[in-house]
Amino acid sequence: MEYPSVTSKFARLAGIAVGVATIAALTACGTAKNDSDQLTIVASTNVWGDIAKTVAGSDAEVESLISDPSADPHSYEVTPVEAAKISDADLIVYNGGGYDEFIDKAIAGKDKKAINAFEIAGEDAHEAPTTPAAPTTAEGAHTHDHETNEHVWYDVHIVGEVAEHIAEVLGDIDPDNKQAYADRAAAFNDKLAGIDAIIEKIAAEHPNTPVLQTEPLAYYLLLEAKADDRTPHEFQEAVEQGTDPSPASVATVRDLLTNKQVRALIYNSQTEDKTTKDLKAIAEAAGIPVVEVTETLPEGLDYIQWQTQNAQALAQALS
């Protein structure tokens, strides 16, 4: 796979069609704001909320519905108060792809401006990954389909495009601050380029390094790093859906760790259970680095700091 340069990846701040996102026109009465009014943005999670706030600055108020690491977006239900905030918001920013379906339900049939990150990613966000080398077990290696993996906030390129869309939509609503929104999105993309540089270095220095995930949360990070995800499909799907993996798939994963057939375990610390905790213990006993990742933004960190730490942790684990 050929990767464009860092500069070219993040030099697309103009000419992006808002129609790529799931954006419906506001009603006429909602397009104009009085000088005393402040734009309001509702984000599904604090990840997208932080990105929206970075672009909006002091010109809009941003509220994230989910920041609690114990809350599951798949089963989240909005309260009447939250539903009212969504209804009144000037812009909705959410993940899409079935991850935070409660937003789709809340805006269904309503004339709302909404940015769906998964749809922005599009089917051509990445070239399909090459098939990883087959492990010695019958389970086979597995890489999540890039068109269906919903965890798009682990792709800094997609996140950069979302930031640009946010700036463009806010600029349409609030023309007086249009340039300020664009400038903040550009500055954010410059910082994303720093994360991308770390990931590209991993890909160049450690291509096709075998790794294991407890679930496909960091799929896009591993894809860009050219890592070889050896995790059995059945195991990842079971953990992600909150069901028990089959004994055969658990045995396969345990063998990958005990026989040191992988160089790192990518561990979602927000979906721990007995099975994943056991795997973490096996990895640590075998001297295999454990790279902990999360679904929501850790307290005290912004998106740039968080993903920089994730990229650096992966680099250290594979070096």
C-alpha positions as CSV (number, residue, x, y, z in Angstrom):
1,M,0.0,0.0,0.0
2,E,1.4,3.5,-0.9
3,Y,0.8,6.2,1.7
4,P,0.7,9.8,0.7
5,S,3.0,12.2,2.4
6,V,2.0,13.8,5.7
7,T,1.8,17.2,4.0
8,S,-0.5,16.0,1.2
9,K,-2.8,14.1,3.7
10,F,-3.6,17.2,5.6
11,A,-3.5,19.9,2.9
12,R,-7.2,19.5,2.0
13,L,-8.7,22.3,4.0
14,A,-10.8,23.8,1.1
15,G,-13.2,22.4,-1.4
16,I,-14.6,19.6,0.7
17,A,-18.3,19.1,-0.1
18,V,-20.5,19.2,2.9
19,G,-22.8,16.7,1.1
20,V,-20.3,13.9,1.9
21,A,-21.5,14.1,5.5
22,T,-25.0,13.4,6.7
23,I,-26.0,17.0,6.7
24,A,-29.6,18.2,6.2
25,A,-30.5,21.8,5.8
26,L,-31.8,23.7,8.8
27,T,-35.1,25.3,8.7
28,A,-35.0,29.0,7.6
29,C,-35.7,30.2,11.1
30,G,-32.7,28.3,12.4
31,T,-30.0,29.6,10.0
32,A,-29.6,33.0,11.5
33,K,-28.2,33.8,14.9
34,N,-28.6,37.0,16.8
35,D,-25.4,38.7,18.1
36,S,-26.3,37.7,21.6
37,D,-26.9,34.0,20.7
38,Q,-24.2,31.4,20.9
39,L,-24.2,28.4,18.6
40,T,-24.8,25.1,20.4
41,I,-23.2,21.7,19.4
42,V,-24.2,18.3,20.8
43,A,-21.7,15.5,20.4
44,S,-22.4,11.8,21.0
45,T,-19.2,11.2,22.9
46,N,-16.5,13.3,24.5
47,V,-14.1,12.3,21.7
48,W,-16.2,14.0,19.0
49,G,-17.1,16.7,21.5
50,D,-13.4,17.6,22.1
51,I,-12.8,17.7,18.3
52,A,-15.9,20.0,17.9
53,K,-14.8,22.2,20.7
54,T,-11.3,22.6,19.2
55,V,-12.8,23.9,16.0
56,A,-15.6,25.9,17.6
57,G,-13.4,27.6,20.1
58,S,-15.3,30.2,22.2
59,D,-17.8,30.8,19.4
60,A,-20.0,27.8,20.2
61,E,-21.0,25.8,23.2
62,V,-20.3,22.1,23.0
63,E,-21.9,19.4,25.1
64,S,-20.9,15.7,25.0
65,L,-23.6,13.2,25.9
66,I,-21.2,10.4,26.8
67,S,-18.0,10.9,28.8
68,D,-18.4,8.2,31.4
69,P,-16.1,5.3,30.4
70,S,-18.6,2.8,31.7
71,A,-21.4,4.0,29.4
72,D,-21.9,1.8,26.3
73,P,-22.9,3.9,23.2
74,H,-24.4,0.9,21.6
75,S,-27.1,0.6,24.3
76,Y,-27.3,4.3,25.4
77,E,-30.7,5.9,25.6
78,V,-31.1,9.7,25.7
79,T,-33.0,11.3,28.6
80,P,-35.8,13.7,27.9
81,V,-33.5,16.6,28.8
82,E,-30.8,15.3,26.3
83,A,-33.5,14.8,23.6
84,A,-34.4,18.5,24.0
85,K,-30.8,19.6,23.8
86,I,-30.4,17.6,20.6
87,S,-33.6,19.1,19.2
88,D,-32.4,22.6,20.0
89,A,-28.8,22.2,18.9
90,D,-27.4,24.0,15.8
91,L,-25.2,21.1,15.0
92,I,-25.0,17.4,15.9
93,V,-21.6,15.6,15.7
94,Y,-21.5,11.9,16.1
95,N,-19.7,8.7,15.1
96,G,-22.3,6.8,13.1
97,G,-21.8,3.3,11.7
98,G,-24.2,1.9,14.3
99,Y,-21.8,2.9,17.2
100,D,-24.0,5.7,18.6
101,E,-27.3,4.8,17.1
102,F,-29.2,6.7,19.8
103,I,-28.3,9.9,17.8
104,D,-29.8,8.5,14.6
105,K,-33.0,7.7,16.6
106,A,-33.1,11.2,18.2
107,I,-32.8,13.1,15.0
108,A,-34.9,10.8,12.8
109,G,-37.5,12.8,11.0
110,K,-36.1,16.1,12.2
111,D,-34.6,18.9,10.1
112,K,-31.2,19.0,11.8
113,K,-27.7,19.7,10.7
114,A,-25.7,16.6,11.6
115,I,-22.2,15.4,10.8
116,N,-21.7,11.6,10.7
117,A,-18.0,10.7,10.9
118,F,-18.5,7.2,9.6
119,E,-20.2,8.4,6.4
120,I,-17.4,11.0,6.0
121,A,-14.9,8.1,6.1
122,G,-16.7,6.6,3.1
123,E,-16.0,3.4,1.4
124,D,-12.8,4.6,-0.1
125,A,-11.2,6.0,3.1
126,H,-8.5,3.4,2.8
127,E,-7.3,0.8,0.4
128,A,-8.3,-2.7,1.6
129,P,-5.6,-4.2,3.8
130,T,-3.5,-7.0,2.5
131,T,-4.2,-10.4,4.0
132,P,-2.0,-11.0,7.0
133,A,0.2,-14.1,7.3
134,A,-1.8,-17.0,8.5
135,P,-1.1,-18.3,12.0
136,T,-0.5,-21.9,12.8
137,T,-4.0,-22.5,14.0
138,A,-7.2,-23.4,12.1
139,E,-8.9,-20.2,13.3
140,G,-7.0,-18.1,10.8
141,A,-6.0,-14.5,11.0
142,H,-8.5,-11.7,10.8
143,T,-8.6,-8.1,9.8
144,H,-11.8,-6.1,10.2
145,D,-13.4,-4.9,7.0
146,H,-12.4,-1.3,6.6
147,E,-15.9,-0.5,5.3
148,T,-17.6,-1.8,8.4
149,N,-15.3,-1.0,11.3
150,E,-17.0,1.7,13.2
151,H,-14.1,3.0,15.4
152,V,-13.2,5.8,13.0
153,W,-11.8,8.1,15.6
154,Y,-8.7,6.0,15.6
155,D,-8.0,7.2,12.1
156,V,-6.4,10.7,12.2
157,H,-7.1,11.3,8.5
158,I,-10.9,10.8,9.0
159,V,-10.8,12.9,12.1
160,G,-9.1,15.7,10.2
161,E,-11.8,15.6,7.6
162,V,-14.5,15.7,10.2
163,A,-12.8,18.8,11.7
164,E,-12.9,20.4,8.3
165,H,-16.6,19.6,7.9
166,I,-17.4,21.0,11.3
167,A,-15.6,24.3,10.4
168,E,-17.5,24.5,7.1
169,V,-20.9,23.9,8.6
170,L,-20.3,26.3,11.4
171,G,-19.1,28.9,8.9
172,D,-22.3,28.5,7.0
173,I,-24.3,29.1,10.1
174,D,-22.1,31.8,11.5
175,P,-20.5,33.6,8.6
176,D,-18.9,36.3,10.8
177,N,-16.6,33.7,12.3
178,K,-16.2,31.5,9.2
179,Q,-12.4,32.2,9.0
180,A,-11.9,31.5,12.6
181,Y,-13.5,28.1,12.3
182,A,-11.4,27.3,9.3
183,D,-8.2,28.5,11.0
184,R,-8.8,26.3,14.0
185,A,-9.5,23.3,11.8
186,A,-6.3,23.9,9.9
187,A,-4.3,24.2,13.2
188,F,-5.9,21.0,14.4
189,N,-4.9,19.2,11.2
190,D,-1.3,20.4,11.7
191,K,-1.3,18.7,15.0
192,L,-2.8,15.5,13.6
193,A,0.1,15.4,11.1
194,G,2.4,15.0,14.1
195,I,0.5,11.9,15.1
196,D,0.6,10.6,11.6
197,A,4.3,11.0,11.5
198,I,4.7,8.7,14.5
199,I,2.5,6.1,12.8
200,E,4.3,6.3,9.5
201,K,7.6,5.7,11.3
202,I,6.2,2.6,12.8
203,A,5.0,1.4,9.4
204,A,8.4,2.1,7.9
205,E,10.5,0.5,10.6
206,H,8.3,-2.4,11.7
207,P,6.0,-3.4,8.9
208,N,3.9,-6.6,9.2
209,T,4.6,-6.9,12.9
210,P,2.2,-9.4,14.4
211,V,-0.1,-8.1,17.1
212,L,-3.2,-9.2,19.0
213,Q,-6.3,-7.2,20.0
214,T,-8.9,-8.0,22.6
215,E,-11.4,-6.3,20.2
216,P,-11.0,-4.3,17.0
217,L,-11.0,-0.9,18.6
218,A,-7.6,0.3,17.3
219,Y,-8.1,-1.2,13.8
220,Y,-7.4,2.0,11.9
221,L,-4.3,2.7,14.0
222,L,-2.9,-0.7,13.3
223,L,-3.8,-0.5,9.6
224,E,-1.9,2.7,9.2
225,A,1.0,1.3,11.1
226,K,1.0,-1.7,8.8
227,A,0.7,-4.1,11.7
228,D,-0.4,-7.7,11.2
229,D,-3.5,-8.3,13.4
230,R,-3.5,-12.0,14.2
231,T,-6.7,-11.9,16.3
232,P,-9.3,-14.6,15.4
233,H,-12.5,-13.0,14.0
234,E,-14.8,-15.0,16.3
235,F,-12.9,-13.9,19.4
236,Q,-13.0,-10.2,18.5
237,E,-16.6,-10.2,17.5
238,A,-17.7,-12.0,20.7
239,V,-15.8,-9.6,23.0
240,E,-17.1,-6.6,21.1
241,Q,-20.7,-7.9,21.4
242,G,-20.3,-8.8,25.1
243,T,-20.7,-12.5,24.6
244,D,-18.4,-15.4,25.5
245,P,-15.8,-16.3,22.9
246,S,-15.7,-20.0,21.9
247,P,-13.3,-22.2,23.8
248,A,-11.4,-22.8,20.5
249,S,-10.9,-19.1,19.8
250,V,-9.8,-18.5,23.4
251,A,-7.3,-21.3,23.1
252,T,-6.0,-19.8,19.9
253,V,-5.5,-16.4,21.4
254,R,-3.8,-17.9,24.5
255,D,-1.4,-19.9,22.2
256,L,-0.5,-16.8,20.3
257,L,0.6,-15.2,23.6
258,T,2.2,-18.1,25.3
259,N,4.2,-19.0,22.2
260,K,5.1,-15.4,21.7
261,Q,3.8,-15.3,18.1
262,V,2.7,-11.6,18.6
263,R,4.8,-8.6,19.6
264,A,2.0,-6.7,21.4
265,L,-1.4,-7.0,22.9
266,I,-3.8,-4.1,22.2
267,Y,-6.0,-4.1,25.2
268,N,-9.4,-2.2,25.5
269,S,-9.4,-1.4,29.2
270,Q,-13.0,-0.2,29.1
271,T,-14.4,-3.6,28.2
272,E,-12.5,-5.8,30.6
273,D,-13.9,-9.2,31.6
274,K,-12.4,-12.4,33.0
275,T,-11.3,-13.6,29.6
276,T,-9.5,-10.4,28.6
277,K,-7.9,-9.9,32.0
278,D,-6.6,-13.5,31.8
279,L,-5.1,-12.7,28.4
280,K,-3.5,-9.5,29.8
281,A,-1.9,-11.6,32.6
282,I,-0.6,-14.1,30.1
283,A,0.9,-11.4,27.9
284,E,2.6,-9.8,30.9
285,A,4.0,-13.1,32.1
286,A,5.4,-13.8,28.6
287,G,7.0,-10.4,28.4
288,I,4.7,-9.2,25.6
289,P,4.0,-5.4,25.9
290,V,0.3,-4.5,26.6
291,V,-0.9,-1.3,24.8
292,E,-4.0,-0.1,26.6
293,V,-6.6,1.8,24.5
294,T,-10.0,3.3,25.4
295,E,-13.2,4.3,23.6
296,T,-13.8,7.6,25.4
297,L,-11.4,10.4,26.0
298,P,-9.4,9.9,29.2
299,E,-9.8,12.6,31.8
300,G,-7.4,15.4,31.5
301,L,-6.4,14.8,27.9
302,D,-7.6,16.3,24.7
303,Y,-7.8,14.3,21.4
304,I,-4.3,15.2,20.2
305,Q,-2.7,14.3,23.5
306,W,-4.6,11.1,23.7
307,Q,-3.8,9.8,20.2
308,T,-0.2,10.9,20.5
309,Q,0.1,8.8,23.6
310,N,-1.5,5.8,21.8
311,A,0.8,6.1,18.8
312,Q,3.8,6.5,21.0
313,A,2.8,3.5,23.1
314,L,2.4,1.3,20.0
315,A,5.8,2.5,18.7
316,Q,7.5,1.6,22.0
317,A,5.8,-1.8,22.1
318,L,6.9,-2.7,18.6
319,S,10.4,-1.3,18.7
